Each structure stands twice: as C-alpha cells, then as structure tokens.
C-alpha cells in the first residue's frame, strides 16, 4: 500500500497528495504511530493532541508561534523540530491600483469592503497569515466581511488563471498569497501593486515570531522597488517534546537512508547537510528534539 500510494502521488494528474500514514504491529488494538504530511497550521494540533506523532507544516512561522505561545496560541505548545526541508518563499499582499489602498492599515481605517481572491484550500496557511496580519493591524476578516467585503475561493494553485481573470473583470480587489514567483507578473499586468508592510505593523508581527521577507526588485524587475513583506519559507518536520528518543532516531535514520528517493523543490537528493541549519530557506526558530539533534550531530550534519 505504501508503494502504491507513492506511485499515485507522483502522477501529474493525481491531486490527492496529502498523506497520513499509520503503522502498528499486526493485530494490535490501536495505531501507535501516525505520520501526517500536512502543509497547514492544523498539523500542529494533530501532533499536540496526539493524533499524529510526526508531521510537517509549511511555512515555519505557525510552528514558531505555537512554540512561543503567541498570536492564535494562548500558551506555548510542546513542539520540537526534527529537521526543515528547504524552501525559500515570501507572502505578498497585492491590491488593484483602482482600490486606492496603500497599506494594510488603510483597509481598516477606510472600512474598505475588500474582495479577496484566495486559495480554494480553505485551511491553507495563506489564510492563516491574512488573519494574523489583519489582527495585528487592528481589525479582522469578519470586520471586512461586515463592511461588505468577501473572500472568493478561486485558486487551487497560486497561478490559477481564474483568479487573475476575476481581477481583470473588476470582481476582485486583492490577492494575498505565497509562491509570489508564480502569480506576481500576471497580477501586475492586470493592474495590481504590492502593499509594503509598514514598520509598526512589521514590528508587531516580528514580536510574535514572524520573519520579515522582501519581494526584491532584482528578482522581479517590473517592481519599482523592493517590497517589505513576510517570509513564507521552510517545511519543518516536527514532533512533541516528549516523543520517544528511539522513535525520533529511527525516523532520522530512515530519512537519511531514503534521501535519494524523496522529492523536494531542488535537484538531487534531500540536502540533509542544509536541513539542520538556520538559513533563509530552512528557518530554525524552534529547538530540535534532543534525539534528532544527537542523530544529526553524530552523522556530521551538525558541528
């Protein structure tokens, strides 16, 4: 079953790619080990509440806030990192020129009935980011809807043409999403501009555990200048603080053995030598599980 599932998710036209794998001894009453290949903040609840023992989340910020007990997390949660799969990305906030909006705070100050074209995946982390940014700016998504705004769930993938077409038709005022390289130029061509985050708003978000990001003019020459935004990097693989050392060491060993067969965003095998270091594409703001740290150190990935 594991091999068949692996084959299915590798097919270009197979869209059911999120995986939850449970393992047990034959005949056992329960399932003591579940690994959840999530991409949303809900993966944190899966681990903390014991429904999964190891999971993945993208990007790193939700796990950082959970560890600190900030933002939507009223208290620090017992989470620890095993490794971080590299991925460098930014969250971007684009609005139409015709809206006249010049900042996130402007939305609240003007009680603007913003019509947002968002991901169809309603638990996608981009929705979580929008909620946290709006909250730090002093209003909520519910407020925007009460002012006459709406969320249109238009994009299964960032570059979905139906979302840009909605902007061209005048039915959408804003696109808030990650994977900027896939949709920025079509958005600019449709008459949109990126909102830079103000220093005061960025300060509040950084105090919570968000990392600032820059959508750089050198990477996107159509931009008139660099745009301050939020980072959306990294795929942390994580567990509970009290996860058994033997389980985590076995997981690390299996990851090392299979690194040549596991796909990621770059070429070649998983770069384990980079996946234990704090870097732009592998944010490490949550401590390692002790067994993971020992394993990577013994293998020479940590000095």
C-alpha positions as CSV (number, residue, x, y, z in Angstrom):
1,X,0.0,0.0,0.0
2,X,2.9,2.4,0.8
3,X,4.5,1.7,-2.6
4,X,1.2,2.2,-4.5
5,X,0.4,5.4,-2.7
6,X,3.9,6.7,-3.5
7,X,3.3,5.9,-7.2
8,X,-0.1,7.6,-7.2
9,X,1.1,10.9,-5.7
10,X,3.8,11.1,-8.3
11,X,1.3,11.2,-11.2
12,X,0.8,14.6,-12.7
13,X,-3.0,14.3,-12.8
14,X,-3.4,12.8,-9.3
15,X,-4.4,15.6,-7.0
16,X,-4.9,13.7,-3.7
17,X,-1.4,14.2,-2.4
18,X,-1.7,14.9,1.2
19,X,-0.8,11.8,3.2
20,X,-1.5,10.4,6.7
21,X,0.4,7.1,7.3
22,X,-0.4,5.0,10.4
23,X,1.7,2.0,11.4
24,X,1.2,-0.8,14.0
25,X,2.0,-4.3,14.8
26,X,-0.3,-6.8,13.2
27,X,-3.3,-7.4,15.3
28,X,-2.7,-4.5,17.7
29,X,-5.7,-2.7,19.0
30,X,-4.6,0.8,18.1
31,X,-2.3,2.7,15.9
32,X,0.7,4.0,18.0
33,X,2.5,5.8,15.1
34,X,0.9,8.2,12.7
35,X,2.9,10.5,10.4
36,X,1.0,13.4,8.8
37,X,2.3,15.1,5.7
38,X,0.4,18.3,6.3
39,X,1.0,21.8,4.9
40,X,-1.2,23.8,7.2
41,X,-1.2,25.0,10.8
42,X,-3.7,22.3,11.6
43,X,-0.8,19.8,11.6
44,X,0.3,21.4,14.9
45,X,-3.0,20.3,16.5
46,X,-2.6,16.8,15.1
47,X,0.7,16.4,16.9
48,X,-0.1,18.3,20.2
49,X,-3.4,16.4,20.6
50,X,-1.7,13.1,19.9
51,X,-3.5,12.2,16.6
52,X,-0.1,12.2,14.9
53,X,3.4,11.7,16.3
54,X,5.4,13.3,13.5
55,X,4.1,15.9,11.0
56,X,5.1,18.6,8.5
57,X,3.9,22.2,8.3
58,X,4.6,25.0,5.8
59,X,5.9,27.6,6.4
60,X,7.9,27.7,9.6
61,X,6.0,30.6,11.2
62,X,3.0,28.8,12.6
63,X,5.3,26.3,14.4
64,X,7.3,29.2,15.8
65,X,4.3,31.0,17.2
66,X,3.0,27.7,18.6
67,X,6.3,27.2,20.4
68,X,6.3,30.8,21.8
69,X,2.6,30.9,22.6
70,X,1.9,34.0,20.6
71,X,-0.7,35.0,18.0
72,X,-3.5,32.5,18.0
73,X,-1.8,30.3,20.5
74,X,-2.7,31.3,24.1
75,X,0.2,29.4,25.6
76,X,3.4,27.8,24.4
77,X,2.9,24.3,23.0
78,X,5.3,21.3,23.5
79,X,6.7,21.1,19.9
80,X,10.2,20.3,18.7
81,X,11.8,20.2,15.3
82,X,13.3,17.1,13.7
83,X,14.5,18.8,10.5
84,X,13.5,21.5,8.0
85,X,13.0,20.8,4.3
86,X,14.4,23.8,2.3
87,X,12.0,26.2,0.6
88,X,12.5,29.9,0.2
89,X,9.4,32.0,-0.4
90,X,7.5,35.1,0.6
91,X,3.9,36.1,1.3
92,X,2.7,39.0,-0.8
93,X,-0.3,41.4,-0.5
94,X,-1.4,42.7,-3.9
95,X,-4.3,45.1,-4.4
96,X,-5.7,46.8,-7.5
97,X,-4.5,50.3,-8.3
98,X,-8.1,51.3,-8.6
99,X,-8.8,50.4,-5.0
100,X,-6.6,53.2,-3.8
101,X,-5.4,51.1,-0.9
102,X,-1.8,52.0,0.1
103,X,-1.3,49.9,3.2
104,X,-2.8,47.0,5.2
105,X,-3.8,49.6,7.9
106,X,-5.6,51.6,5.2
107,X,-8.1,48.7,4.8
108,X,-9.2,49.1,8.4
109,X,-9.1,52.9,8.5
110,X,-11.3,53.1,5.5
111,X,-13.5,50.2,6.5
112,X,-12.9,49.0,2.9
113,X,-15.2,46.3,1.6
114,X,-12.3,44.3,0.2
115,X,-13.0,41.5,-2.2
116,X,-10.2,39.0,-1.8
117,X,-9.3,36.2,-4.3
118,X,-7.8,33.5,-2.1
119,X,-6.8,29.8,-2.2
120,X,-9.6,27.3,-2.6
121,X,-7.9,25.2,0.0
122,X,-9.6,26.9,3.0
123,X,-7.1,25.7,5.6
124,X,-4.1,26.8,3.5
125,X,-1.5,28.8,5.6
126,X,-2.0,31.9,3.4
127,X,-5.5,32.3,5.1
128,X,-3.8,31.9,8.5
129,X,-1.3,34.6,7.5
130,X,-4.1,37.0,6.5
131,X,-5.9,36.5,9.8
132,X,-2.8,37.2,11.8
133,X,-1.8,40.3,9.7
134,X,-5.3,41.8,9.9
135,X,-5.4,41.2,13.6
136,X,-2.0,42.9,14.2
137,X,-3.4,45.8,12.1
138,X,-6.4,46.2,14.4
139,X,-9.3,44.6,12.5
140,X,-10.4,41.1,11.5
141,X,-11.6,39.2,8.4
142,X,-15.1,39.2,9.9
143,X,-14.9,43.0,10.1
144,X,-14.0,43.2,6.4
145,X,-17.0,41.0,5.5
146,X,-19.2,43.1,7.8
147,X,-18.1,46.2,5.7
148,X,-19.3,44.5,2.6
149,X,-16.2,42.6,1.6
150,X,-15.9,38.9,0.7
151,X,-13.5,36.1,0.2
152,X,-13.7,34.3,-3.1
153,X,-12.0,30.9,-3.1
154,X,-10.7,31.0,-6.7
155,X,-7.3,29.4,-6.8
156,X,-6.3,25.7,-6.4
157,X,-2.8,26.7,-7.3
158,X,-1.2,30.2,-7.0
159,X,-1.1,31.0,-10.7
160,X,-4.7,29.9,-11.3
161,X,-6.0,31.9,-14.3
162,X,-9.5,32.3,-12.9
163,X,-8.2,34.5,-10.1
164,X,-6.4,36.9,-12.4
165,X,-9.4,36.9,-14.7
166,X,-11.6,38.0,-11.7
167,X,-9.2,40.9,-11.2
168,X,-9.5,41.9,-14.8
169,X,-13.3,41.8,-14.7
170,X,-13.3,44.0,-11.6
171,X,-14.7,41.3,-9.3
172,X,-11.6,41.1,-7.1
173,X,-9.6,43.9,-5.3
174,X,-6.9,41.8,-3.7
175,X,-4.7,38.7,-4.0
176,X,-2.9,37.6,-0.8
177,X,-0.8,34.6,-1.4
178,X,2.6,32.9,-1.3
179,X,4.6,31.5,-4.2
180,X,5.0,35.0,-5.4
181,X,7.1,34.0,-8.5
182,X,4.0,32.1,-9.9
183,X,1.5,35.0,-9.9
184,X,3.2,38.4,-9.4
185,X,3.7,39.3,-13.0
186,X,0.2,38.4,-14.2
187,X,-1.1,40.4,-11.2
188,X,1.0,43.4,-12.2
189,X,-0.2,43.1,-15.8
190,X,-3.8,43.1,-14.5
191,X,-3.3,46.4,-12.8
192,X,-2.2,45.4,-9.3
193,X,0.5,46.6,-7.0
194,X,2.1,45.1,-3.9
195,X,1.5,46.6,-0.5
196,X,4.6,47.0,1.6
197,X,4.2,46.3,5.3
198,X,4.7,49.3,7.5
199,X,7.4,49.4,10.1
200,X,5.0,49.4,13.0
201,X,2.9,46.5,11.7
202,X,6.0,44.5,10.8
203,X,7.3,45.1,14.3
204,X,4.2,43.7,15.9
205,X,4.4,40.6,13.6
206,X,8.1,40.1,14.3
207,X,7.5,40.2,18.0
208,X,5.0,37.4,17.6
209,X,7.6,35.3,15.7
210,X,7.0,36.1,12.1
211,X,10.1,36.8,9.9
212,X,10.2,39.7,7.5
213,X,10.5,38.9,3.9
214,X,11.5,41.0,0.9
215,X,10.0,40.7,-2.5
216,X,13.1,42.1,-4.3
217,X,13.2,44.3,-7.3
218,X,16.3,42.4,-8.5
219,X,14.2,39.3,-8.7
220,X,11.2,41.0,-10.3
221,X,12.4,43.9,-12.5
222,X,8.8,45.0,-13.0
223,X,8.6,46.1,-9.4
224,X,9.6,49.8,-9.0
225,X,11.4,48.9,-5.7
226,X,11.9,46.3,-3.0
227,X,8.7,45.5,-1.1
228,X,8.8,44.6,2.6
229,X,6.5,41.7,3.4
230,X,6.6,38.4,5.4
231,X,8.7,35.3,4.9
232,X,6.9,32.1,3.9
233,X,9.9,29.7,3.9
234,X,10.7,26.2,5.2
235,X,8.8,22.9,5.7
236,X,9.6,22.0,9.3
237,X,9.2,18.3,10.2
238,X,8.3,18.3,13.9
239,X,7.1,16.2,16.9
240,X,6.1,16.6,20.5
241,X,8.7,17.5,23.1
242,X,8.3,14.1,24.9
243,X,8.3,11.9,21.8
244,X,10.4,8.8,22.5
245,X,14.1,9.2,21.6
246,X,14.1,5.8,19.9
247,X,11.2,6.8,17.6
248,X,12.9,10.1,16.5
249,X,16.3,8.5,16.0
250,X,14.7,5.8,13.8
251,X,12.8,8.4,11.8
252,X,16.0,10.3,11.2
253,X,17.8,7.2,10.1
254,X,15.0,6.3,7.7
255,X,15.1,9.8,6.3
256,X,18.8,9.6,5.8
257,X,18.5,6.2,4.0
258,X,15.7,7.4,1.7
259,X,17.1,10.9,1.0
260,X,17.8,9.9,-2.6
261,X,14.2,9.0,-3.4
262,X,12.4,11.8,-1.6
263,X,11.4,14.7,-3.9
264,X,11.8,18.3,-2.8
265,X,11.9,21.7,-4.6
266,X,15.5,21.4,-5.6
267,X,17.5,18.9,-7.7
268,X,19.1,15.8,-6.4
269,X,18.6,14.1,-3.0
270,X,17.3,15.8,0.1
271,X,20.2,18.1,1.3
272,X,20.4,16.9,4.9
273,X,23.6,18.9,5.3
274,X,21.4,22.0,5.0
275,X,18.3,20.8,6.7
276,X,19.8,21.2,10.3
277,X,21.0,24.7,9.9
278,X,19.1,28.0,10.4
279,X,19.2,29.7,6.9
280,X,16.8,31.7,4.8
281,X,15.2,28.6,3.2
282,X,15.4,26.5,6.4
283,X,14.2,28.7,9.3
284,X,15.0,27.1,12.7
285,X,13.4,29.1,15.4
286,X,12.1,26.0,17.4
287,X,14.6,23.8,19.2
288,X,15.5,20.3,18.0
289,X,14.1,17.3,19.7
290,X,17.1,16.1,21.7
291,X,17.2,12.7,19.8
292,X,17.2,14.5,16.4
293,X,20.0,16.8,17.5
294,X,22.1,13.9,18.7
295,X,21.5,12.0,15.5
296,X,22.4,14.8,13.1
297,X,25.5,15.7,15.2
298,X,26.7,12.1,15.2
299,X,26.2,11.9,11.5
300,X,28.2,15.1,11.0
301,X,25.4,17.3,9.8
302,X,25.8,19.5,12.9
303,X,29.2,20.6,14.1
